[in-house]
Amino acid sequence: MTQTPATPLPPPKERRRLREAGSLTQAQVATEVGVSRETVRSWETGRTTPRGRKREAYAKLLTSLSENVQPEEDTPTEQTVEEAVEQTVEQTVEETAEIAKLAVPLPEPPPVQPPPAPLTPAQAFDALYAFCAPALVRQTYLLSGRRELARESVERAFQIAWQRWPEVAVDRDPAGWVRSVAYEYALSPWHRFRPRYRHPEPPPPAPADRALLTALLKLPPSYRRTLLLYDGVGLGLAETAAETEASTPAAANRLLHAREALAAQLPELSDPTELRRRMTEVASTGRLHAAKPPVVRFVGERRTVFWTRAAIAFTVAIIGATTFTVRVAPTHYEPPVPLGERVEGVPPRLAQGALSEAEVQLRDRLRTGMTSGPERLAPLSR
């Protein structure tokens, strides 16, 4: 199978000259050939070459124009000059872009940094503990007035957080979650029955610190917690109300009453800024060091293992008792013993008592009558 040779076309500049000599615009040529104006412009600049039926139609049009055109170049019309200027500007822009590409090297793209490796649960827990534990121990000390209880409350809160880490890790405020658990544990009324917390701890050595801590401990637990969260931690009123599980008006009233009670005992602390500074100083005077994160995780895991084993042992004991009861229980129904019924025709049972006259006569006759057989041996007294 042979291919038809392509129809010859004049050079690009000759194509444009023939069109201009025939007083035709690029739009008119595009209409005649059946293409767009941009395609005709590309043909005349030499960027593209027509093919197939478009090439034959374009060659036929150029041939007809070359037959009608005089050898002398006619004066270009107003439309031709406009197109020539547009074509020149376009070629200049293209040449400038090519030169710029050759002259100025393109900057190399920055190397793609690999995404950071995600933290393991233990690393995330240790980071949260290192960030929150020191300040949380000092806050709990102001809340309870006991150093050992403050450390125990924070460690217990983080142990519970480690047990429920999938829940805490996705919480909107993990620090607030741990703080709420630590405060609840520190304010539990059951600590008063523990032997180690029956007697108060020695107060701070400075009189001013001792007076402030005493005034704080005289406040009700709910007032003390609200004051610590708002003036000590710096939470907003809405966040304070949410953490104390109270309404916003109730939290505002507790805060006002707590400030009034402190100002009545310590007038110099009526300013909230001064109160916050003094609470920070009191909390920083004692040596309140929290345990290391691995220790807290290890103790929490041991506690979990202990209670898990205790639950398993209790369950096994219940199953054993149930099995024993099933084995020794009767396998058939035994009806209960019915109540006694009265039987007729049985002579009444006589009880021992005085002999009747007939019985007395019978007894005398038996004693005096002769009996057969050997004589009765009677013992002789000496």
C-alpha positions in Angstrom: 0.0 0.0 0.0 1.5 3.3 -1.1 1.0 6.8 0.4 0.1 9.9 -1.6 3.0 12.4 -1.6 2.2 15.5 0.4 1.2 18.6 -1.5 4.1 21.1 -1.7 3.7 24.4 0.2 5.6 27.6 -0.1 7.9 28.8 2.8 6.2 30.4 5.8 7.1 33.9 4.9 5.8 33.4 1.3 2.5 32.1 2.7 2.1 35.3 4.7 3.1 37.5 1.7 0.6 35.8 -0.5 -2.2 36.3 2.0 -1.3 39.9 2.5 -1.1 40.4 -1.2 -4.5 38.9 -1.6 -5.9 41.4 1.0 -7.0 38.5 3.2 -6.9 38.4 7.0 -5.9 35.3 9.1 -9.5 35.0 10.1 -10.7 34.9 6.5 -8.1 32.2 5.6 -9.1 30.2 8.6 -12.7 30.3 7.5 -11.8 29.2 4.0 -9.6 26.3 5.2 -11.8 25.3 8.1 -9.4 25.9 11.0 -8.9 28.5 13.7 -7.1 31.8 13.4 -4.3 30.6 15.8 -3.7 27.6 13.5 -3.2 29.9 10.5 -0.8 32.0 12.5 1.2 29.0 13.5 1.4 27.9 9.8 2.6 31.3 8.7 5.3 31.4 11.5 6.5 27.9 10.7 5.8 26.5 14.2 3.4 23.9 12.7 2.7 22.4 9.3 -0.7 21.5 7.9 -1.5 17.9 7.1 -4.1 15.9 5.3 -7.1 17.6 3.9 -6.3 20.9 5.6 -2.9 20.9 3.8 -4.6 20.3 0.4 -7.1 23.1 1.0 -4.5 25.5 2.2 -2.2 24.7 -0.7 -5.1 25.2 -3.2 -5.8 28.6 -1.6 -2.2 29.7 -1.8 -2.0 28.6 -5.4 -5.0 30.7 -6.3 -3.6 33.7 -4.5 -0.2 33.3 -6.3 -2.0 33.4 -9.7 -3.8 36.6 -9.0 -0.9 38.4 -7.2 1.3 40.8 -9.2 5.1 40.4 -8.8 5.2 43.8 -7.1 4.3 43.9 -3.5 1.2 45.8 -2.8 0.8 48.2 0.0 -0.4 46.4 3.1 -3.8 47.3 4.4 -4.5 48.6 7.9 -5.5 45.1 9.1 -2.3 43.6 7.6 -0.1 46.1 9.4 -1.9 45.4 12.7 -1.3 41.6 12.2 2.3 42.2 11.3 2.9 44.2 14.5 1.2 41.5 16.6 3.2 38.8 14.9 6.4 40.6 15.6 5.6 41.2 19.2 4.7 37.5 19.6 8.0 36.4 18.0 10.0 38.8 20.2 8.3 37.5 23.4 9.0 33.9 22.4 12.7 34.6 21.6 13.1 36.5 24.9 11.6 33.6 26.8 13.9 31.1 25.1 17.0 33.3 25.8 15.9 33.6 29.5 15.6 29.9 29.8 19.1 29.4 28.4 20.7 32.3 30.3 19.2 31.8 33.8 19.3 28.2 35.1 16.2 27.1 36.9 16.7 26.6 40.7 16.9 23.1 41.8 13.8 21.9 43.8 14.5 21.6 47.5 15.1 18.1 48.7 12.0 16.4 50.0 12.3 15.9 53.7 11.0 12.6 55.0 8.1 12.9 57.4 9.2 12.6 61.1 8.7 9.3 62.6 5.6 9.2 64.9 6.2 8.9 68.6 5.6 5.6 70.4 2.9 5.6 73.2 5.7 5.5 75.8 7.5 8.5 74.3 4.3 10.5 74.0 3.5 9.7 77.6 7.0 10.6 78.8 6.7 14.0 77.0 3.4 14.8 78.6 4.7 13.8 82.0 7.8 15.9 81.7 5.7 18.9 80.6 2.9 18.7 83.2 4.1 16.8 86.3 6.3 19.4 88.0 3.8 22.2 87.8 0.9 19.8 88.6 2.6 18.7 91.9 2.9 22.3 93.0 -0.7 23.0 92.2 -1.9 19.9 94.1 0.2 21.0 97.1 -1.7 24.2 97.3 -4.9 22.3 96.9 -4.3 19.7 99.7 -1.5 21.3 101.8 0.4 17.9 101.9 3.6 17.3 99.9 3.4 13.5 99.9 -0.3 13.6 99.0 0.5 16.0 96.1 3.1 13.6 94.7 0.9 10.6 95.2 -2.0 12.3 93.5 0.0 13.3 90.4 1.6 9.8 90.1 -1.8 8.1 90.5 -3.4 10.4 87.9 -0.6 9.6 85.4 -0.9 5.9 86.1 -4.6 6.0 85.3 -3.7 8.0 82.2 -1.2 5.3 81.1 -3.9 2.7 81.6 -6.3 4.6 79.4 -3.7 6.0 77.1 -5.7 5.4 73.8 -8.4 7.6 75.3 -6.1 10.3 76.7 -3.9 10.5 73.6 -6.8 11.6 71.4 -8.3 14.0 74.0 -8.6 17.6 73.1 -6.6 18.6 76.3 -4.6 15.7 77.7 -3.0 18.0 80.4 -6.5 19.0 81.6 -7.6 15.4 81.7 -4.6 14.5 84.0 -5.1 17.6 86.1 -8.8 16.8 86.7 -7.9 13.3 87.9 -5.1 14.5 90.1 -7.4 17.2 91.8 -10.2 14.7 92.4 -7.8 12.2 94.0 -6.2 14.9 96.2 -9.6 16.2 97.4 -10.9 12.8 98.2 -12.3 12.7 101.8 -11.1 9.1 102.4 -7.5 10.2 102.9 -8.4 11.3 106.4 -8.8 7.7 107.5 -5.4 6.7 106.2 -2.8 6.5 109.0 -0.1 8.4 107.1 -2.4 11.4 106.6 -4.1 11.6 110.0 -1.7 14.2 111.3 -1.0 17.5 109.4 2.4 18.1 107.8 4.7 20.9 109.1 3.7 24.2 107.5 6.1 26.4 105.5 8.8 28.2 107.5 8.0 31.7 106.3 5.1 33.3 108.3 3.6 34.9 105.1 3.6 31.6 103.3 2.2 29.8 106.3 -0.6 32.4 106.6 -1.5 32.1 102.9 -1.6 28.2 103.0 -3.7 28.2 106.1 -6.2 30.6 104.6 -6.4 28.5 101.4 -7.0 25.3 103.4 -9.9 27.0 105.3 -11.8 27.5 102.1 -14.3 24.8 101.0 -12.7 22.3 98.5 -14.9 23.5 95.6 -14.0 27.2 96.3 -10.3 26.3 96.7 -10.3 24.4 93.4 -12.0 27.1 91.5 -9.6 29.8 92.8 -6.6 27.7 92.0 -7.8 27.0 88.4 -8.8 30.6 87.7 -6.1 32.7 89.5 -3.4 30.0 89.8 -3.5 28.1 86.5 -5.0 30.9 84.5 -8.0 29.2 82.9 -11.0 31.1 81.7 -14.2 31.2 83.6 -15.9 28.8 81.1 -13.0 26.3 81.2 -13.0 26.5 85.0 -16.7 25.8 85.2 -16.4 22.9 82.9 -13.5 21.3 84.8 -15.2 21.7 88.2 -18.5 20.4 86.7 -20.4 23.5 87.6 -22.3 26.2 85.7 -20.6 29.4 84.8 -22.6 31.5 87.3 -21.8 29.0 90.1 -18.1 29.1 89.2 -18.2 32.9 89.2 -19.9 33.0 92.7 -17.4 30.5 94.1 -14.5 32.6 92.8 -15.9 35.8 94.3 -16.5 34.2 97.7 -13.1 32.7 97.7 -11.4 36.0 97.0 -13.5 37.8 99.6 -12.6 35.2 102.2 -8.9 35.5 101.4 -9.0 39.3 101.4 -10.7 39.3 104.8 -7.8 37.3 106.3 -5.0 38.7 104.1 -5.9 42.2 102.8 -2.7 42.5 100.8 -3.9 39.7 98.5 -7.1 41.4 97.3 -5.3 42.0 93.9 -5.6 38.8 91.7 -2.2 39.4 90.2 -0.5 39.6 93.6 -2.5 36.5 94.7 -1.2 34.5 91.8 2.4 35.6 92.5 2.1 34.6 96.1 0.6 31.2 95.4 3.4 30.5 92.9 6.0 31.5 95.6 4.4 29.2 98.2 4.2 26.3 95.8 7.9 26.8 94.9 9.3 26.9 98.4 8.8 23.1 99.2 10.9 20.4 97.5 8.2 18.9 95.4 9.9 16.5 93.0 7.9 14.1 90.9 9.1 10.6 90.1 10.6 9.7 86.7 8.2 8.7 83.9 9.5 5.1 83.5 8.9 4.6 87.2 5.3 5.9 87.0 4.7 3.7 84.0 6.2 0.6 85.7 4.2 1.1 88.9 1.0 1.6 86.9 1.6 -1.6 84.9 2.3 -3.6 88.1 -0.9 -2.2 89.6 -2.8 -3.2 86.5 -1.3 -6.7 86.5 -2.2 -7.1 90.2 -5.8 -6.1 89.8 -6.1 -8.2 86.7 -4.8 -11.3 88.5 -7.1 -10.6 91.5 -10.1 -10.3 89.2 -9.1 -13.6 87.6 -8.6 -15.3 90.9 -12.0 -14.0 92.2 -13.7 -15.3 89.0 -12.1 -18.7 89.3 -13.2 -18.9 93.0 -16.8 -18.1 92.0 -16.6 -20.7 89.2 -15.2 -23.3 91.7 -17.9 -22.6 94.3 -20.6 -22.9 91.6 -19.2 -26.2 90.3 -19.0 -27.7 93.9 -22.6 -26.6 94.6 -23.8 -28.3 91.4 -22.0 -31.5 92.2 -23.2 -31.9 95.8 -26.7 -30.7 95.2 -29.5 -33.3 95.1 -30.4 -34.5 91.6 -34.1 -35.2 92.4 -36.9 -33.5 94.2 -37.4 -34.4 97.8 -40.8 -33.3 99.1 -40.9 -31.7 102.5 -42.1 -33.7 105.6 -45.8 -33.1 106.1 -47.3 -32.0 109.3 -48.4 -34.7 111.8 -51.9 -36.0 111.7 -54.1 -37.3 114.6 -54.4 -41.1 114.7 -57.6 -42.5 116.2 -58.0 -45.9 118.2 -54.6 -45.8 120.0 -54.9 -46.0 123.8 -53.4 -43.0 125.6 -50.0 -43.5 127.1 -50.2 -43.5 130.9 -47.6 -41.6 132.8 -46.0 -42.9 136.1 -47.9 -41.9 139.2 -49.9 -43.3 142.2 -51.0 -47.0 142.0 -54.6 -47.8 141.8 -56.3 -50.2 144.4 -56.2 -53.2 142.0 -52.6 -52.6 141.3 -51.8 -52.5 145.1 -53.6 -55.8 145.7 -51.7 -57.4 142.8 -48.4 -56.2 144.2 -49.1 -57.6 147.7 -50.2 -60.9 146.4 -47.0 -61.2 144.3 -44.8 -60.4 147.3 -46.5 -62.9 149.7 -47.2 -65.8 147.4 -45.0 -68.8 147.1 -42.9 -69.1 144.0 -41.5 -72.3 142.5 -37.9 -72.7 141.9 -34.8 -72.1 144.0 -35.1 -70.0 147.0 -34.3 -66.3 146.5 -30.9 -65.4 147.8 -30.9 -62.4 149.9 -27.8 -60.5 150.9 -27.0 -60.5 154.7 -25.8 -57.4 156.3 -22.7 -57.6 158.6 
